[in-house]
Amino acid sequence: MPAEPGPAAAPSRVVSASSMVLFLVCLMYLITYIDRVIMSTAGAVFKADIHLTNTQVGLVFSAFAYPYVVVTAFGGWVGDKFGARRTLAVSAMVWGAATLLTGLVSSLTGMLLARVMLGFGEGATFPTATRALCDWLPEKRRAFAQGITHSSSRLGTSLTPPLVAWLVILTTWRGAFIVLGIISLFWMLAWGFYFRDNPAEHPGITMQELQSLPEYNPVTNAKKDPVPWLPLARRMLPVTGVYFCYGWTLWLYLAWIPSFFLHSYGLDLQRSAFFSAGVFFAGVVGDTAGGLLSDRIFTRTGDRNKARRNLVIGGFLCSLASMVPVLFTRQLAVAAVCLSAAFFFSESTIGPMWAIPMDIAPRFSGSASGLMNVGSPLAAIISPLVFGFVIDKTGNWELPFLGSIALLLFGSVLAFWMKPSERFTWAAL
């Protein structure tokens, strides 16, 4: 039986315990994306300092994803088994140290090793956070929670170009990495101090709040209650494929948008950072709007296909349509608006997408979301490297967007096979 709520079970609080947990998860998403995307802004500086080509810079960007793609597949299982409290604390220690160490290296090899370490540290974060949110929030707020957390990551993405440009001017590019690494380590301490895996064990939760949450159902005994990996992987395969199509565009943006404005339109570092921040901020709005709309449709209709799948298809189609003019225009304002619109629509699919693993397999939500999340780092391995290679060979900074357009179209068709309305039932297999 779960432990009784702590002393705070009686009086109502201004900020509920679940809201505070959601805030800490949002803060984690923001910090992890700043630590990932810092490369896209600082790359213009350390590229010359370490004497790298565009293809080598693309390799540095993608090096993060090699361990990430492995760790994220099982990261949700680690969170299911050991709890989100310990898993995320250890993850933050690793990714914070990796960010800090990046500021100390002086070679391509050192950069690659630091980015690989970052991938190991961040691999388990999003699936484990999904498990934490599944335990700490009611079902009707799932898409909103996933939307607002990923909105925070895009806010981090939006803040990164001007923040890093300012830090580079103030402390050099090395100092920027060191400062951001220290911030990550402070988050680790806050999470370990406040969070509890079982909401009933949190001293600040109220009885009313606890009654609104789903029953806490830890998956901790691998022998008695193993994750059915093969059936679950088959069930999640279309979702993983769709998420790969989304991830291709995401990582193209995260790795190259600041450099795109810098080189294609001849802007300086500060102006390219300004335009990049505007594009990334559109994703902040898109994440939140998509999550709210998905939950609203689900509350009204009770139909997960309409609330999740259909929103993903619509978002993909609108995103690719917005991206097409970028291939033909040479006007900076038009390109910025079109890229912003494309990013808004692609990001509006995040809330529905991350709600799907919880809809399909709530019992194994961490593991299911980990399997889905494999798609994004797979795209992260290929997309930045392809972009850099194409630019080196052609000098055309618009041409790589064709790949995003094609994959968004393919993903909108593949989405029909996701079937979020059909619950994964292991016993029936």
Sequence and secondary structure as in RCSB ss.txt:
>XXXX:A:sequence
MPAEPGPAAAPSRVVSASSMVLFLVCLMYLITYIDRVIMSTAGAVFKADIHLTNTQVGLVFSAFAYPYVVVTAFG
GWVGDKFGARRTLAVSAMVWGAATLLTGLVSSLTGMLLARVMLGFGEGATFPTATRALCDWLPEKRRAFAQGITH
SSSRLGTSLTPPLVAWLVILTTWRGAFIVLGIISLFWMLAWGFYFRDNPAEHPGITMQELQSLPEYNPVTNAKKD
PVPWLPLARRMLPVTGVYFCYGWTLWLYLAWIPSFFLHSYGLDLQRSAFFSAGVFFAGVVGDTAGGLLSDRIFTR
TGDRNKARRNLVIGGFLCSLASMVPVLFTRQLAVAAVCLSAAFFFSESTIGPMWAIPMDIAPRFSGSASGLMNVG
SPLAAIISPLVFGFVIDKTGNWELPFLGSIALLLFGSVLAFWMKPSERFTWAAL
>XXXX:A:secstr
      GGGSS  SS HHHHHHHHHHHHHHHHHHHHHHHHHHHHHHHHHHT  HHHHHHHHHHTHHHHHHHHHHH
HHHHHHH HHHHHHHHHHHHHHHHHHHTT  SHHHHHHHHHHHHHHHTTHHHHHHHHHHHHS GGGHHHHHHHHH
HHHHHHHHHHHHHHHHHHHHHHHHHHHHHHHHHHHHHHHHHHHH  SSGGG TT  HHHHHTS        TTTS
   HHHHHHHHHHHHHHHHHHHHHHHHHHHHHHHHHHHHS   HHHHHHHHHHHHHHHHHHHHHHHHHHHHHHHH
H  HIIIIIHHHHHHHHHHHHHHGGGGT   HHHHHHHHHHHHHHHHTTHHHHHHHHHHH GGGHHHHHHHHHTH
HHHHHHHHHHHHHHHHHHH  SSTTHHHHHHHHHHHHHHGGG  TTS   GGG 
